[in-house]
Amino acid sequence: MKKINAKLHDGVCQHCKGILEWRVKFNKYKPLTKPKKCVKCLQKTVKDPYHSICRPCAGKLEICAKCGKKEEIVIPIDKGQDRAEIVTAKNGQESRELEDELDFDANLSSKDSDEDTHVLEERFKSMNFERTEI
């Protein structure tokens, strides 16, 4: 939950930023499990939830990555800086976990190879899930 609250909504217009912040505030924000297809380049490169345009296309065309309108972008996409570096974490372990969660590139490079499946299984096994009573 801390990671969602610390999410920086960049590359979107003021209206879409407000919508995303509302979703976070009222626990409606759901992260993506796998990349979506960009409506501009038609590649599976959209890594942010509720976005329809990938970061490179939105930055190149200077449009909102969520609604696609040519509005003023509140926080521009910084092409040279990795998103994991933007979010400040309390220690290196939290930063590394955040970088691993935000990095979909490993899953995009090959088509369901056994090696990728094995890596994903190991990551899943290493996750710590807390059991809550209802």
KEBA-646357 format. One record per residue (C-alpha): z, y, x; residue number from 0; residue in one letter. Coordinates in steps of 0.02 Angstrom, whole numbers, plus 50000, padded with zeros to 5 digits. Layout:
N
+-------+-------+-------+------+------+
:    zz :    yy :    xx : resi : resn :
+-------+-------+-------+------+------+
:     Z :     Y :     X :  NUM :    A :
...
+-------+-------+-------+------+------+
//
This chain:
134
+-------+-------+-------+------+------+
:    zz :    yy :    xx : resi : resn :
+-------+-------+-------+------+------+
: 50000 : 50000 : 50000 :    0 :    M :
: 50036 : 50119 : 50146 :    1 :    K :
: 49859 : 50095 : 50211 :    2 :    K :
: 49783 : 50146 : 50045 :    3 :    I :
: 49893 : 50301 : 50035 :    4 :    N :
: 49842 : 50350 : 50212 :    5 :    A :
: 49655 : 50329 : 50174 :    6 :    K :
: 49551 : 50480 : 50220 :    7 :    L :
: 49418 : 50515 : 50088 :    8 :    H :
: 49280 : 50591 : 50193 :    9 :    D :
: 49096 : 50614 : 50152 :   10 :    G :
: 49126 : 50651 : 49968 :   11 :    V :
: 49119 : 50809 : 49860 :   12 :    C :
: 49276 : 50892 : 49790 :   13 :    Q :
: 49255 : 50810 : 49618 :   14 :    H :
: 49239 : 50633 : 49690 :   15 :    C :
: 49383 : 50665 : 49811 :   16 :    K :
: 49492 : 50709 : 49662 :   17 :    G :
: 49440 : 50549 : 49572 :   18 :    I :
: 49480 : 50442 : 49725 :   19 :    L :
: 49649 : 50527 : 49749 :   20 :    E :
: 49689 : 50497 : 49564 :   21 :    W :
: 49649 : 50313 : 49585 :   22 :    R :
: 49767 : 50303 : 49735 :   23 :    V :
: 49905 : 50400 : 49645 :   24 :    K :
: 49903 : 50288 : 49491 :   25 :    F :
: 49877 : 50123 : 49584 :   26 :    N :
: 49699 : 50099 : 49519 :   27 :    K :
: 49618 : 50103 : 49693 :   28 :    Y :
: 49553 : 49932 : 49744 :   29 :    K :
: 49483 : 49906 : 49919 :   30 :    P :
: 49317 : 49817 : 49946 :   31 :    L :
: 49320 : 49635 : 49999 :   32 :    T :
: 49141 : 49636 : 50065 :   33 :    K :
: 49011 : 49772 : 50095 :   34 :    P :
: 48900 : 49832 : 49953 :   35 :    K :
: 48716 : 49877 : 49956 :   36 :    K :
: 48670 : 50059 : 49991 :   37 :    C :
: 48555 : 50136 : 49860 :   38 :    V :
: 48459 : 50234 : 49993 :   39 :    K :
: 48427 : 50110 : 50135 :   40 :    C :
: 48454 : 49950 : 50032 :   41 :    L :
: 48562 : 49872 : 50169 :   42 :    Q :
: 48735 : 49799 : 50142 :   43 :    K :
: 48820 : 49940 : 50235 :   44 :    T :
: 48931 : 50025 : 50104 :   45 :    V :
: 49107 : 49989 : 50167 :   46 :    K :
: 49206 : 50110 : 50058 :   47 :    D :
: 49262 : 50069 : 49881 :   48 :    P :
: 49180 : 50164 : 49737 :   49 :    Y :
: 49041 : 50229 : 49852 :   50 :    H :
: 48857 : 50196 : 49820 :   51 :    S :
: 48783 : 50267 : 49982 :   52 :    I :
: 48825 : 50211 : 50158 :   53 :    C :
: 48903 : 50332 : 50283 :   54 :    R :
: 48747 : 50351 : 50394 :   55 :    P :
: 48632 : 50389 : 50246 :   56 :    C :
: 48756 : 50510 : 50167 :   57 :    A :
: 48779 : 50601 : 50332 :   58 :    G :
: 48593 : 50608 : 50367 :   59 :    K :
: 48547 : 50670 : 50192 :   60 :    L :
: 48704 : 50779 : 50176 :   61 :    E :
: 48747 : 50710 : 50004 :   62 :    I :
: 48906 : 50643 : 49926 :   63 :    C :
: 48928 : 50458 : 49969 :   64 :    A :
: 49004 : 50422 : 49799 :   65 :    K :
: 48900 : 50516 : 49668 :   66 :    C :
: 48744 : 50553 : 49773 :   67 :    G :
: 48736 : 50738 : 49727 :   68 :    K :
: 48697 : 50872 : 49853 :   69 :    K :
: 48867 : 50956 : 49833 :   70 :    E :
: 48974 : 51034 : 49969 :   71 :    E :
: 49058 : 50894 : 50065 :   72 :    I :
: 49246 : 50927 : 50078 :   73 :    V :
: 49280 : 50826 : 50237 :   74 :    I :
: 49116 : 50790 : 50327 :   75 :    P :
: 49084 : 50618 : 50401 :   76 :    I :
: 49116 : 50624 : 50587 :   77 :    D :
: 48977 : 50514 : 50656 :   78 :    K :
: 49048 : 50496 : 50832 :   79 :    G :
: 49226 : 50454 : 50782 :   80 :    Q :
: 49284 : 50285 : 50719 :   81 :    D :
: 49379 : 50287 : 50555 :   82 :    R :
: 49522 : 50187 : 50629 :   83 :    A :
: 49553 : 50329 : 50752 :   84 :    E :
: 49566 : 50457 : 50611 :   85 :    I :
: 49710 : 50373 : 50522 :   86 :    V :
: 49872 : 50394 : 50619 :   87 :    T :
: 49986 : 50242 : 50623 :   88 :    A :
: 50166 : 50226 : 50679 :   89 :    K :
: 50130 : 50096 : 50814 :   90 :    N :
: 49984 : 50009 : 50896 :   91 :    G :
: 50000 : 49851 : 50792 :   92 :    Q :
: 49975 : 49943 : 50627 :   93 :    E :
: 49826 : 50034 : 50702 :   94 :    S :
: 49749 : 49870 : 50761 :   95 :    R :
: 49774 : 49789 : 50590 :   96 :    E :
: 49693 : 49939 : 50506 :   97 :    L :
: 49545 : 49932 : 50626 :   98 :    E :
: 49523 : 49746 : 50590 :   99 :    D :
: 49524 : 49776 : 50402 :  100 :    E :
: 49400 : 49920 : 50411 :  101 :    L :
: 49279 : 49830 : 50528 :  102 :    D :
: 49150 : 49738 : 50422 :  103 :    F :
: 49020 : 49737 : 50561 :  104 :    D :
: 49069 : 49563 : 50620 :  105 :    A :
: 49029 : 49495 : 50447 :  106 :    N :
: 48860 : 49583 : 50440 :  107 :    L :
: 48789 : 49520 : 50604 :  108 :    S :
: 48751 : 49341 : 50553 :  109 :    S :
: 48722 : 49243 : 50394 :  110 :    K :
: 48875 : 49135 : 50353 :  111 :    D :
: 48882 : 49046 : 50520 :  112 :    S :
: 49018 : 48917 : 50552 :  113 :    D :
: 49094 : 49028 : 50688 :  114 :    E :
: 49115 : 49176 : 50569 :  115 :    D :
: 49190 : 49063 : 50437 :  116 :    T :
: 49314 : 48995 : 50564 :  117 :    H :
: 49365 : 49170 : 50619 :  118 :    V :
: 49391 : 49224 : 50439 :  119 :    L :
: 49495 : 49070 : 50401 :  120 :    E :
: 49605 : 49107 : 50552 :  121 :    E :
: 49628 : 49288 : 50498 :  122 :    R :
: 49675 : 49232 : 50322 :  123 :    F :
: 49802 : 49107 : 50388 :  124 :    K :
: 49882 : 49240 : 50499 :  125 :    S :
: 49909 : 49360 : 50353 :  126 :    M :
: 50087 : 49375 : 50290 :  127 :    N :
: 50098 : 49371 : 50102 :  128 :    F :
: 50260 : 49416 : 50015 :  129 :    E :
: 50308 : 49316 : 49862 :  130 :    R :
: 50375 : 49421 : 49719 :  131 :    T :
: 50470 : 49361 : 49569 :  132 :    E :
: 50414 : 49419 : 49397 :  133 :    I :
+-------+-------+-------+------+------+
//
